[in-house]
Amino acid sequence: MTYPKYKYHATEPPTIVHTREEESALGNAWTNSPADHGIITCPSAEQIDPTVMPTIATTTPQRRKRRTTQE
């Protein structure tokens, strides 16, 4: 594994480890992703509270119509 890297905990702020020994010393409660603890870092449109960000939550991208070739 490449170092340095971030480690995440359910209740502690993220930390950076520089060696395998530092990573091992943190223990099993620290993971490689905040998602492992149910922490949302980049919500999908469905996860956004519409009262906070109504434009994003209610806007859907417009799809371009497929061009058809005519003979």
DSSP file (Angstrom, degrees, kcal/mol; ACC not computed):
  #  RESIDUE AA STRUCTURE BP1 BP2  ACC     N-H-->O    O-->H-N    N-H-->O    O-->H-N    TCO  KAPPA ALPHA  PHI   PSI    X-CA   Y-CA   Z-CA
    1    1 A M              0   0    0      0, 0.0     2,-0.3     0, 0.0    19,-0.1   0.000 360.0 360.0 360.0 144.8    0.0    0.0    0.0
    2    2 A T        -     0   0    0      2,-0.1    17,-0.1    17,-0.0     0, 0.0  -0.625 360.0-113.9 -86.8 138.1    1.2    3.5   -0.8
    3    3 A Y  S    S+     0   0    0     -2,-0.3    15,-0.2    15,-0.1     2,-0.1  -0.890  81.2  45.6-121.1 153.6    1.9    6.0    2.0
    4    4 A P  S    S+     0   0    0      0, 0.0     2,-0.3     0, 0.0    14,-0.2   0.577  75.9 154.6 -75.3 161.1    1.0    8.6    3.1
    5    5 A K  E     -A   17   0A   0     12,-1.9    12,-2.7    -2,-0.1     2,-0.2  -0.989  42.1-104.2-151.4 158.0   -2.7    7.9    3.2
    6    6 A Y  E     -A   16   0A   0     -2,-0.3     2,-0.3    10,-0.2    10,-0.2  -0.548  27.0-162.1 -81.6 147.4   -5.8    9.0    5.0
    7    7 A K  E     -A   15   0A   0      8,-2.7     8,-2.1    -2,-0.2     2,-0.3  -0.975   9.4-148.6-127.4 145.5   -7.5    6.8    7.6
    8    8 A Y  B     -B   31   0B   0     23,-2.9    23,-3.0    -2,-0.3     2,-0.3  -0.891  10.3-169.5-123.0 145.4  -11.1    7.4    8.8
    9    9 A H        -     0   0    0      3,-0.6    21,-0.1    -2,-0.3    28,-0.1  -0.911  31.9-120.5-128.9 154.3  -12.9    6.8   12.1
   10   10 A A  S    S+     0   0    0     19,-0.4    -1,-0.1    -2,-0.3    20,-0.1   0.824 109.4  11.3 -65.7 -32.2  -16.6    6.9   12.9
   11   11 A T  S    S+     0   0    0      2,-0.1    -1,-0.2    -3,-0.0    -3,-0.0   0.495 114.3  76.6-126.6  -7.4  -16.2    9.6   15.5
   12   12 A E  S    S-     0   0    0      1,-0.1    -3,-0.6     3,-0.0     3,-0.1  -0.720  85.7 -99.0-104.2 155.5  -12.7   11.0   15.2
   13   13 A P        -     0   0    0      0, 0.0    -2,-0.1     0, 0.0    -1,-0.1  -0.354  53.2 -87.4 -66.7 154.6  -11.4   13.4   12.5
   14   14 A P        -     0   0    0      0, 0.0     2,-0.3     0, 0.0    -6,-0.2  -0.213  47.4-161.2 -58.9 154.1   -9.5   11.8    9.6
   15   15 A T  E     -A    7   0A   0     -8,-2.1    -8,-2.7    -3,-0.1     2,-0.5  -0.933  13.9-126.3-135.3 159.8   -5.8   11.3   10.1
   16   16 A I  E     -A    6   0A   0     -2,-0.3     2,-0.4   -10,-0.2   -10,-0.2  -0.914  19.5-162.1-109.0 132.3   -2.8   10.7    7.8
   17   17 A V  E     -A    5   0A   0    -12,-2.7   -12,-1.9    -2,-0.5     3,-0.1  -0.880   9.7-169.5-111.4 148.6   -0.5    7.7    8.3
   18   18 A H        +     0   0    0     -2,-0.4     2,-0.3   -14,-0.2   -15,-0.1   0.560  67.8  28.9-112.1 -13.8    3.0    7.5    6.8
   19   19 A T  S  > S-     0   0    0    -14,-0.1     4,-2.0     1,-0.1     5,-0.1  -0.936  78.4-109.5-143.4 164.9    4.0    3.9    7.4
   20   20 A R  H  > S+     0   0    0     -2,-0.3     4,-2.5     1,-0.2     5,-0.2   0.852 119.0  56.5 -62.0 -34.9    2.5    0.5    7.9
   21   21 A E  H  > S+     0   0    0      2,-0.2     4,-2.2     1,-0.2    -1,-0.2   0.917 106.2  48.3 -65.4 -43.6    3.4    0.7   11.6
   22   22 A E  H  > S+     0   0    0      1,-0.2     4,-0.9     2,-0.2    -1,-0.2   0.907 112.1  50.6 -61.2 -41.2    1.4    3.9   12.1
   23   23 A E  H >X S+     0   0    0     -4,-2.0     3,-0.7     1,-0.2     4,-0.7   0.923 110.9  47.5 -64.3 -44.4   -1.5    2.4   10.3
   24   24 A S  H >< S+     0   0    0     -4,-2.5     3,-0.7     1,-0.2    -1,-0.2   0.860 105.0  60.6 -64.1 -36.1   -1.4   -0.8   12.5
   25   25 A A  H 3< S+     0   0    0     -4,-2.2    -1,-0.2     1,-0.2    -2,-0.2   0.754  94.2  64.9 -65.6 -23.5   -1.1    1.3   15.6
   26   26 A L  H << S-     0   0    0     -4,-0.9     3,-0.3    -3,-0.7    -1,-0.2   0.858 100.0-142.1 -67.8 -34.0   -4.5    3.0   14.9
   27   27 A G    X<  -     0   0    0     -3,-0.7     3,-1.1    -4,-0.7    -1,-0.2  -0.342  32.2 -55.9  96.4 178.6   -6.4   -0.3   15.3
   28   28 A N  T 3  S+     0   0    0      1,-0.2    -1,-0.2    -2,-0.1    -2,-0.0   0.614 118.7  75.0 -75.2 -14.2   -9.3   -1.9   13.5
   29   29 A A  T 3  S+     0   0    0     -3,-0.3   -19,-0.4     2,-0.0     2,-0.4   0.619  83.8  80.1 -74.9 -10.9  -11.7    1.1   14.1
   30   30 A W    <   -     0   0    0     -3,-1.1     2,-0.2   -21,-0.1   -21,-0.2  -0.822  64.0-177.8 -99.6 135.1   -9.9    3.1   11.4
   31   31 A T  B     -B    8   0B   0    -23,-3.0   -23,-2.9    -2,-0.4    -2,-0.0  -0.715  38.6-113.8-126.7 174.9  -10.7    2.4    7.8
   32   32 A N  S    S+     0   0    0     -2,-0.2   -26,-0.1   -25,-0.2     3,-0.1   0.560  98.9  42.4 -85.4  -9.6   -9.7    3.5    4.3
   33   33 A S    >   -     0   0    0    -25,-0.2     3,-1.2     1,-0.1     4,-0.2  -0.999  66.5-141.9-141.1 137.5  -13.0    5.1    3.4
   34   34 A P  G > >S+     0   0    0      0, 0.0     5,-1.9     0, 0.0     3,-1.7   0.769 102.0  70.7 -65.5 -23.2  -15.5    7.3    5.4
   35   35 A A  G > 5S+     0   0    0      1,-0.3     3,-1.8     3,-0.2     5,-0.0   0.777  82.8  70.3 -63.5 -25.9  -18.3    5.3    3.7
   36   36 A D  G < 5S+     0   0    0     -3,-1.2    -1,-0.3     1,-0.3   -26,-0.1   0.704 103.2  43.8 -63.1 -18.3  -17.3    2.3    5.8
   37   37 A H  G < 5S-     0   0    0     -3,-1.7    -1,-0.3    -4,-0.2    -2,-0.2   0.245 124.0-102.6-108.5   9.6  -18.8    4.3    8.7
   38   38 A G  T < 5S+     0   0    0     -3,-1.8     2,-0.5     1,-0.3    -3,-0.2   0.667  71.8 149.3  78.1  16.3  -21.9    5.5    6.9
   39   39 A I      < -     0   0    0     -5,-1.9     2,-0.6    -6,-0.1    -1,-0.3  -0.746  38.6-146.8 -87.6 123.7  -20.4    8.9    6.4
   40   40 A I        +     0   0    0     -2,-0.5    -1,-0.0     1,-0.2    -5,-0.0  -0.810  25.5 167.9 -92.8 119.8  -21.7   10.6    3.1
   41   41 A T  S    S+     0   0    0     -2,-0.6    -1,-0.2     1,-0.2    -2,-0.0   0.698  77.7  20.8-103.0 -24.7  -19.0   12.8    1.6
   42   42 A C  S    S-     0   0    0      0, 0.0    -1,-0.2     0, 0.0     0, 0.0  -0.736  84.9-152.3-144.7  89.9  -20.6   13.4   -1.8
   43   43 A P        -     0   0    0      0, 0.0     2,-0.1     0, 0.0     5,-0.0  -0.237  11.6-123.8 -70.1 151.5  -24.4   12.7   -1.8
   44   44 A S    >>  -     0   0    0      1,-0.1     3,-1.0    13,-0.0     4,-0.7  -0.368  37.7 -97.0 -78.8 170.1  -26.4   11.6   -4.7
   45   45 A A  G >4 S+     0   0    0      1,-0.3     3,-0.8     2,-0.2    -1,-0.1   0.857 126.2  55.9 -58.5 -35.3  -29.4   13.7   -5.8
   46   46 A E  G 34 S+     0   0    0      1,-0.2    -1,-0.3     3,-0.0    11,-0.0   0.763 105.3  52.2 -68.6 -24.8  -31.7   11.4   -3.9
   47   47 A Q  G <4 S+     0   0    0     -3,-1.0     2,-0.3     2,-0.1    -1,-0.2   0.542  86.2 102.0 -89.7  -7.5  -29.7   11.9   -0.6
   48   48 A I  S << S-     0   0    0     -3,-0.8    -3,-0.0    -4,-0.7     3,-0.0  -0.624  77.8-121.7 -82.0 132.5  -29.9   15.8   -0.8
   49   49 A D    >>  -     0   0    0     -2,-0.3     4,-2.1     1,-0.2     3,-1.6  -0.618  17.5-147.5 -70.6 116.7  -32.4   17.4    1.5
   50   50 A P  T 34 S+     0   0    0      0, 0.0    -1,-0.2     0, 0.0     7,-0.1   0.703  95.0  61.2 -64.8 -18.3  -34.6   19.4   -0.8
   51   51 A T  T 34 S+     0   0    0      2,-0.2    -2,-0.1     1,-0.1    -3,-0.0   0.730 111.4  39.5 -77.3 -20.6  -35.2   22.1    1.8
   52   52 A V  T <4 S+     0   0    0     -3,-1.6    -1,-0.1     1,-0.2    -4,-0.0   0.862 135.7  14.3 -92.5 -43.8  -31.5   22.8    1.8
   53   53 A M     X  +     0   0    0     -4,-2.1     4,-2.1     1,-0.1     3,-0.2  -0.597  68.9 165.2-132.8  70.9  -30.6   22.5   -1.9
   54   54 A P  H  > S+     0   0    0      0, 0.0     4,-1.6     0, 0.0     5,-0.2   0.819  73.1  56.4 -62.6 -32.5  -33.9   22.6   -3.8
   55   55 A T  H  > S+     0   0    0      2,-0.2     4,-1.2     1,-0.2    -2,-0.1   0.929 111.7  41.1 -66.6 -44.6  -32.4   23.3   -7.2
   56   56 A I  H  4 S+     0   0    0     -3,-0.2    -1,-0.2     1,-0.2     3,-0.1   0.906 115.1  51.1 -69.8 -41.3  -30.1   20.2   -7.1
   57   57 A A  H  < S+     0   0    0     -4,-2.1    -1,-0.2     1,-0.2    -2,-0.2   0.783 119.1  34.6 -70.1 -26.4  -32.7   17.9   -5.6
   58   58 A T  H  < S+     0   0    0     -4,-1.6     2,-0.5    -5,-0.2    -1,-0.2   0.557  97.3  91.0-107.2  -8.5  -35.5   18.8   -8.2
   59   59 A T     <  -     0   0    0     -4,-1.2   -14,-0.0    -5,-0.2    -4,-0.0  -0.748  53.2-168.6 -92.9 130.9  -33.5   19.3  -11.3
   60   60 A T        -     0   0    0     -2,-0.5    -3,-0.0   -15,-0.0    -2,-0.0  -0.928  30.8-103.5-114.5 143.9  -32.9   16.4  -13.6
   61   61 A P        -     0   0    0      0, 0.0     2,-0.4     0, 0.0    -1,-0.0  -0.327  33.3-121.0 -65.2 144.5  -30.4   16.5  -16.5
   62   62 A Q        -     0   0    0      1,-0.0     2,-0.4    -2,-0.0     0, 0.0  -0.714  23.9-139.6 -85.5 132.8  -31.9   16.9  -20.0
   63   63 A R        -     0   0    0     -2,-0.4     2,-0.2     1,-0.0     3,-0.0  -0.742  15.9-120.5 -93.5 141.7  -31.1   14.1  -22.4
   64   64 A R        -     0   0    0     -2,-0.4     2,-0.2     1,-0.1    -1,-0.0  -0.548  30.9-110.5 -77.3 142.7  -30.2   14.9  -25.9
   65   65 A K        -     0   0    0     -2,-0.2     2,-0.3     1,-0.1    -1,-0.1  -0.505  34.3-110.6 -73.0 141.2  -32.4   13.3  -28.5
   66   66 A R        -     0   0    0     -2,-0.2     2,-0.3     1,-0.1    -1,-0.1  -0.541  30.6-124.8 -73.1 132.3  -30.7   10.6  -30.5
   67   67 A R        -     0   0    0     -2,-0.3     2,-0.4    -3,-0.0    -1,-0.1  -0.558  22.2-153.6 -76.7 139.5  -30.2   11.6  -34.1
   68   68 A T        -     0   0    0     -2,-0.3     2,-0.4     2,-0.0    -1,-0.0  -0.906  11.6-128.7-113.1 145.1  -31.6    9.3  -36.7
   69   69 A T        -     0   0    0     -2,-0.4     2,-0.5     2,-0.0     0, 0.0  -0.754  19.8-157.0 -92.7 136.6  -30.2    9.0  -40.2
   70   70 A Q              0   0    0     -2,-0.4    -2,-0.0     1,-0.1     0, 0.0  -0.931 360.0 360.0-115.1 137.7  -32.6    9.3  -43.0
   71   71 A E              0   0    0     -2,-0.5    -1,-0.1     0, 0.0    -2,-0.0   0.448 360.0 360.0 -89.9 360.0  -32.0    7.8  -46.4
